[in-house]
Amino acid sequence: MKIKSFEFSHIKAFKSLTFDLKQTSVLIGQNDHGKSSILKTIDIVLNQLNEDTLAAGALHPDLAERLLPIFPVNARARRITIRYDDAGVEKALHVTVRADLTFTVLEAITKNAKTTPASLEAFRKLRDHNRFVLIPALRDASSPAFQELLSRMLREHGLSKMIPQKAGGTPKEYRVLKEIRDKISKDIRPYINDALLPEIQKHFGFKTQHKLALKFDVDVQDVGEWIMDNLRLGFQMTASGESTLALSEAGSGVQSGVLLALHRLAQKAAENPDVQFILAVEEPEAFLHPQRQKELYQDIQSAKSENLRVIVTTHSPYIVGETPFSSLGLVRKQDQHSTLHTPAIASKNEREMFDAYSNEVNALLFFAEKVVLVEGESDARVIRVLLQKKLGAEAHRISIISSAGNANFSPFLRMIRAWRAANIPHLIVTDFDSLTTSTDRAVIVGAEAAGYSLPGKAAFHAKVDSALDKDEADFNAAAIEAKTQFATVGLNVFVFTSDLEYSLLTAANKSAAAKVLTTVATNNVNYEAGYDLNQLRRQLGSKGVPMNPIDKPQFKKPFVHQKIAETIDIENAHSDIGRLLEAIDAL
């Protein structure tokens, strides 16, 4: 009876949700969008509906608050459906919560039905065959929950081996505990015999046949229990073990890792092959150094088996980068409602291609409010500077991804299209030459390879070609026409009038930029004298308007372009800069 998926209908912020355990193992999304709500709902259904609650058929208000929707649903059902496999037959159980906090457990949805004994029995069996362990994001070695778990593990892996469970032998550990008890008795007895017992005898009203004596009435089991209750984890700071640092004094990341280890030890999947264990870990990266995050995550994933599934929620780009593209689930909220999105992957080849880019692109796609795809490193550095000038710290909400050339936009567009339902706002930023025959119209070809079919291509190509070797106004008109042409198929594209380098320099920042070039030059040339605006532009690597590149631009280097961008006053920048920032703002 292995659970395959969960479906929510009007639960918390979710109008509708399908969570397939086989498909999705890592949940990502911004804070307060609903990742934790998914896990907490599953935890309530599989762990917190105790026998008293099931018998009463009503939720405690605290549980109800964690389940009921935050928006009005009127008469619509608030339901969690569990789909599972029972000996090769797919079955379902439906837990429906009413507004008065009563609930039903049913194998089939029927109007005004009541929970049946058969449904409750199926529910109990399902829970027996599926163990859900939720490890919350807040992990503290000094918390009661931690101490309870440690104590339980000490008993299972320590005390149970020390104390004989049946007749027929005395283990060495048992004899050690007995010696501890006997030594305590022997060592403390003289102190009390000399102090207390004579005083008691003085007040006896008659003479006893035997002298009073103390008996240390503690059995070995109690000694073991006392030891277990007072053991605390720590780190051995010296080879002899005489100096120990308490775990509660160690770093939070280490405490978190120890708690995860204890939970993994406790779940016992290998010992129960007929039970499916679902280990859900919120933010395993909490407090950990980036390399440790990857190491811990890989170790958690390696623990997966036929009967142990692992679900992770994370904000770590390092963990997302280590996760197959198809295993990600993106939780996004729009207004009041949250939705779980999974990628639509058309083929095995597409899956392999997406996974090849997963080392870093996934995180950049999903951990930002907007995505800007650019040709190369210079574009990424310059646009980051411009956005920070315009937006300040909020610029970090926008991901900028380099495609390493104008011919390489296609795989990134295909990845975003795989998440089409999530509506990730994105923009392609490219130079004018990507529209021309000199690059085989690279951006147009890339868009078509990603599934976008541009109408009226011949007329559009003619407009682009007619602008070549004319003045800037013609290039500008063609660039704006390109934006319109791509928009007709739902694709946001920004085209520079010439290229990024050309737009970096205007009369307003010419002097400051020339000073930068003189400072970084390796040819001892003073660029502050004898160079007009277009000459400086070509030194940066710009093709100029009309397109007229020089053979070896002196400063076609990303860090130089970044330094030039830092001299720009965006209120007095080239018109392309203004158009670009408007295009990003409009996403």
N, C-alpha and C positions, 0 to 999 in steps of 0.2 A: 504494500500500500504506500508507494512513494508519491509524495506530492510533486506535481509537475509545474503548476502555476497558481497564481493568485489573481483574482479580479476584484477590483473595488468599484462600487457604484455609489456615488455621493458619500464618500468617506473623507473626513477632514477637507482638504482643499481640492480633492480629486473628484471631478464629475464622473470620470471613467478611467480605469487603469487596468492594464494587463501586464503582469510581471512574470515572465517565463524564467524559471530557475535555470534551465539548461542554456538559454540564450544569453542572459544578462548576469554578470557577476560583479560588476563595478558600477556604482551609482555616483554620478557627478552632477554638479549644478551649484548655483549660488546659494548663499545662506538664506534660510527661511523659505526655500522653494518647495520643500517636501520630502527630501531624501530620508530624513530620520522618521518622518511620519509613516513611510512604507514599512520600515523595520519594526517600529513600535506597534503598528496595527497587527502585524503578523505575530509579534510577541504576545499581545493581548489574547488573540484567538487561540494560539497553541499553548500558552503557558498560564494565562491569568484567569481564564474562565474555569474556576475551581468547581468542585462538586456541589457546594452550597449554591453557587451562582447558577449552575446548570439546573439544579432542582427548583430554584425560585423562578428561573426564566426571566430574570431582570438584572440589569447591570447596576453596579455601584456608580453613583454620580461621577466619581473620579475617573473610572474607566470610560464612562460614556463621554466625558469631556474630551478624552483622547481619541474618540472614534467619530463622534457626530460632526457633520459638516459645519463649516464656519459661515456658510451662506444659506439662505432660505431655499428649501427644495420642495416645499408644499407636500403633496402626497407621494412624491417619488420615493422609491425604495432606497434605504440606506443598507447596503449589502456587501458582505465579503464572501466571495465564492472561491472555494478551494477545489481545484481539479487535480485528480490523482489517478494513478494506475493501480488497478486491483487485479492481479493475475492476468495481465494483458488486456483488461477491459477498462476503458476510460470512464471514470465516475466523477461525481461532483457532490459537494456539500455546500449549502447556502446558509450563512449566518446573517439574518436580517434583523436590524435594530429599528424599533419603532420610536416615535417621538416621546412616548411616556417611559422610555428606557427598558421596556420589556423587549425580549428578542426570541426568535425562533431558530431552530436548527433543522433544516429540511434537506432531503435528498432530491427533491423536485420542487420547483417553484409553483405553487398554486395559491389562488386567492383565499385570504382569511384562514390559511391552514395553521395548525398548531404543531408544535414539536412532538414527534412520535418517539416511542421507546426505541424503535429500530434506527431512527436517525441519530439518537444520542449514543446508541451502541456503536454505530459506524464512526461517529465523531471520536469516541474514546479510543477505538482501535486505531484510527488514523493518527491520533496524537501519540499512541504507544509506538507506532512505527515511524514517527518523524519527530525528532528532537530538535527544537530551535533554541540556539544559544545566542543571546544578544549581549555583546560587549560594548558598553556605551563609550562615548568619546572621552568623558571625564574619568580618568583612572588615577587613583591615589592610594599609595601603599599604606597610608595610615587610616583609611576608611574602614568602617565595620564590615562592609561587603568584602573587601580584600582579606581582612583577618579571618572572616568566616570561611572563605574559599581556601586560604592557606591551611587553616585548621583541618578542614575536611580532607585536603590532600595529604597532610601529615598523618592523619589517622589511616587513610587508605594505603599510603606508601611507607608508613613508619610503624605506627602503633599496632596495626593489624599483623605485622610481621614479628613484632616483639612478644605479643601476648598469645599464648597457645589457644587455638580455637577448638581444639579437641584433645582428648586424652591420648597419651602414647608418646610422650617426649617433651623435653624441656629445652627450648632453643637457647643458644648462647646469650641472645639479647635479653631473654627473660631472666636468666641468672644475673645479668648485669643490673637489671632493675631491682631484683631482690637484694643484691648487695648494697645498692644505694639506700634502700629502705632500712636494712639492718644496720648500716653504718650510721645513718642519722639517729636511729634509736639508741645505738651504743654511745654516740658522742654527746647527745643532749641529756641522757638519763642522769649522769652524775650531777649536773647543775641543778636539776629539779629535785633529785633525791636529797641533796644537801640543803636545799632552800625550803621547799614546800612540804616535803613529807614529814620531817621532824615536827613542823608546826601543826600539821594535822594530828599527829600522834599525841601531841600535848593536850589536845582538846578532846581526846577520846574519853568517854566516861568509864571505860573498862579496858582491860588488857586483852589484846588479840593474840591468837595462837601464832600467827605469822606476821612478819614485818610487811608494811605497805611497800608496794613496788609499782613502777610505771610500766605499762604495756603500750608500745607504739602501734596503735590499732589502724594501720593503713595497709590495704592489700596492694599487691604489685600492680594491678590494673589502675588503681588510683594514682600510684606514682607515675605510671606512664601517661595518664591523662593530664596530670599536673605539668609534666615536662612538655607535652604537646601544646598545652594552653599557653605556655610561657616562652615558647620558641619564637624568634623573630628572624626573618631573612635579613642578610646583610652581605657585605663584600669583604673578603679576607684581604687585609691591607699588607700583611707580612707573610713570609713563607711559613712561619710557625703557626699562623692562625691566631696568635694572641691579640692582634689588633684587628678589630672588625668595625666597618662603617655600616651603620644601620641603613637599611634600604630606604627608609623614610627620609634620610639625609642625602640620598643620592639624587641625581638629576631626574627631572620629571619624565624624560624620554626613557630612561632606564626603568623607572617604576612602571611605566606603561608597558614596556616590553616584557617585564616579569609577569605582570598580570595577564597579558595575552598568553604567555607560556603556560601559566597555571590553568587557564580556561581550556587551552588545547589539550593539556594533560587530563583534564576532568571529563572531556566529552566521550572518550572511550569508543571511538568509531570502530577501531580495528577489532575490539572485543565483541562487537554487536553487529555482525554483517547483515542481519535482517532489518536493521534500523537505519533509516536515512537521517544523518546528522546535518543540520544546516547551521554553520557557524557564521554569524553576522557581526562584522567588526566595523564600528564607526571610527573613521579617521585613524587608521593604524599608524599614520605618520606623526601623530601628535607629539610634539616636543623633540622629534628626532632630527639629527643631522641628515642632509640629503642622501649621502651614500648609505647611511644606516636605514633610511626609508626603503631604498631599493633592496637592500639585503634582507630586511625583515619581510617585505612584501613577497619577494621570491621564495623565502622560506615558508610563508603562509600558503602560497600557491602550490608549493611542492607537496604540502600535506594533503592536498585533495586526493580523493579516491573514489571508488565506485559508490560508496555510501557516505561520503563526506563532501558536501558542497560548501563553498566559501563565498560570502557576499561581503563586499566592502563599500563603504561610502568614503569619499576622499575629496580633498581640495589640493592634493599634491600633484603637480605636473610630472614629477618623477614616477609616481605610481601609474598615472594615466599613460605616460609614455611607455611603460612596460606592459601595458594591457592590450590584447588584440582588439582591433577596431570594432569587430562585431560583438564583443563582450561588454561594451560600454552601454549604459543607459543614462540618458540626459534628462534630468528633471528640470522643467522650466515652468515658471508661473507667469500667467498673463492676467492682469487684474487680480481677481480673487482665486482663480482656478489654476491648479497645477496639472501638468501632464507628463507622463513618462514616455520619452521618445527613444526608439531604437533604430539603427540604420537599416535602410532597404538596400541590400546588396544583390546585384543582378546575377553574378556568376562567381565561380571559384577563382577565376583569374582576377576579377575585381577585388575579391576578398584578400587575395595575396598582395595585390598592389597597395590596397589601403593599409594592410598590416606593415608593409615595408616603410610606409611614411609615419607609422605610429610612434616612433621613438621620440618625436617632439611635437609634431603637428597637432595631434589630438588635443594636447593641453592648450595650445594656442587657439584652437578653434573653439574650445568649450569654456575656457575660463575668462571670457571677455564678452562685453556687450555688443561689440562690433568687430568685424574682421576686415583688414585691408590687405589685399594680395599685391605684391610689388615685384618688379623684375629682379632686383638685386640688393646688395648690402647698402649701397649709397642711398637708394630710395628709402630703405627702412630707417637708416640713421637720420636722414634729413626730415622725413615725415614725423618721426618721433620728436625731434626738436621743435618742429612747427606746431604739433599738437600740444606740447607742453607750454609753448608760448601762449597758445589760445585757451587751453583748458586747465592748465596747472596740473595738480596731482590727479585729476580725473582722466587725464590722458592715458593713464595706465589701464583704464577700462577697455581700451581698444587694442586688439592684437594686430601686429604687423608681421606678415609672413612673406619671406623672400622665396620666390619660385626658382631662383637661379637662372633667370633668362626668360625672355618674352615668349619662348616656344614651350614653356613648361607650366602654363597655367592650368592645363587640362586636368591632371590628376587632383589638384586641389579643388577645382570646381566640381569634379565628380564626387569627391568626399563630402562637400557641402550639400550637393544634391541628394546624397544618400540620407541626409538628415533634413530633407526638404520640409517635412511636417513641423520641424522645430523652428523654422523661419529664422535661421541665423543671418543677421544682417551682414552683407559683405559687399566689397567694392574691389574691382580690378583697377590698378593704376599702371598705365603703360605709356611709353613714348610713341610719338607719331609714326616712327618708322615701322612699328609692329602692324600698321595698317597697309603698308606698301609692299610692292613686289620685291623689294630688296631683302625682306625677311620672309618672303612667301606668305605675306599677310598673317603673321604668326598668331596674333591674338584672335583673329577671326577663325582660323583653323582650329585653335585650341578650344574655343567656345563650341564649335561644331562637334569636336571629338568628345566633349563633355555632355553632348545631347541637346545643345541649343541650335535650332535651325533658323538662320537669319533670312528673312524675306527680302526680295529686291536687291540681291547682292551685286548684280552687274551695275545697276545705277549707282549704288553706293561706292563700288570700286572706282567708277568713273569720276565721282566727285573728289575722292581722295587723290587720284592720280592727277586731276586737273589742278590741284592746289600746289603740286610740286614746282619748285623753282619760281614761285611767286612771292608775294609779300606776306607779312605776318597775319594780316587780316584774313587771307584765304586759308592759311593753316588753321587759324582759330575757328573759322566757320566750319571747316571739315571736321575738326575735333569735336565741336558741339553736335554736328550731325551724327558722328559716331555714337555719342552718348544716347541720342534719340533712337538710333537704329538698334542698339543693343537693348535698350529699355523695352522695345516692342516684344521681346521674348523673355522679359523678366530678369535681365542681367544688368547689373550696375557696373558701368565702365567709365573711367575717367581717362582722357587722352591729353597729354601735354601738347601744347601748340608745336613744340619741337621736341624737347626732352627735359628731364629734371634739371640738368646742369644749366641749361639756358635760362630757366626761370629763377635760378638762385641769385642772379645779378641784375640789378637795375641801377639807375643813376643815384638812387637814394642810399644804397649801401656800397657803391663802387669803391669809394675811398677806403672804407673799413675792410672790404674784401681784399683789395690790393695789398693792404698792410699784412693781412694774414698770409697771402701768397708769398710775399717777400720774406716773411719770417720762416716759412716752411720750405722755401726753395733750396735746392741743392746745387743750383747753377750760378749762384751769386748775382742773379739778375734782380734789379729793383723794379718791381711791377707797379710801384706807385707813380712812376713817371714814364711817359712814352707809350702807354697802352690805352687804347680806347675801350669802350664797353664790350663790343663784339670780339675784340682781340682777347680780352680777359676771359670771356665766355668760352672761346675756343681752347684756351689754355686749360680750362677745367674739363675739357672733353666734349663740350657741346657741339652738336652738328650745326647749330645756328639756323637762322632763317634768312634766305633759303638754305636748304641743307648743303653744307659746304665744309666737311670735316677737315681738320689738319691731320697730317700723318701720325704724329706722336704728341698728343696733348701732354703737357708737363704735369698736370695735377689730376689725372683720372684716378683718384684714390678716395675711398669712402671717408677716411678720417678728415681729409681736407674739405670735402663737401659738407661734412658735419660742422666743421669750424666756420665755413662760409654761411651755413644756415643760421648759426648762432648770431651772425651780424644783421640778420633780417629783422626789420620792423614790419610785422605782418599787416599793419595798417597802410604801409607804403610799399608793399611787395609787388612783384609781378602779378598780373591779372590771373595767371594760371594758379598761383598760390591761393588766391582768394577763391577761385572756382573749386580747387581741390578741397579746401577746408569746408566749403559749403556742401560739397558732395558727400563728405564724410559725416557732416552734421545731419544731413538729410536721411541717412540710413535708418 
